[in-house]
Amino acid sequence: MKTELAASNISVSYPEPTHDEIAMAAFLAWERDGRQPGREMQYWLEAENQIRTTRLKKAEAAAAQTLNWPPPSRIAQVKKAAATAAQKLTTAATRSTAPKTSSVKKTATKKSSRD
């Protein structure tokens, strides 16, 4: 079964429930309700509807998540990391092209008290 999301033209698909899946869900609902006789068709239709609705919601959520990828928080993290990296590269490039100054230090000689 397929459905279209209203916000976009994305087709959402999900697997149809199998006979066994519907039968198990209907059986469990029948057991939960105290095994009431004569309502087999109602349990079957409710189980089938429940499974389809659940799968549709999951498929729509997955499609919506795909539309919003990457999340805004991740975009901000990437931009911040890129800015930091660019700043480090600029600083490193500035240091490597700057004229080198003499790093020779003049040391004072201490006169001894014996002199």
Secondary structure, DSSP 8 states (H G I E B T S, - for coil): -EEE-TTS--EEE-----HHHHHHHHHHHHHHTT--TT-HHHHHHHHHHHHHHHHHHHHHHHHHHHHT-S-HHHHHHHHHHHHHHHHHHHHHHHHHHS--------------TT-
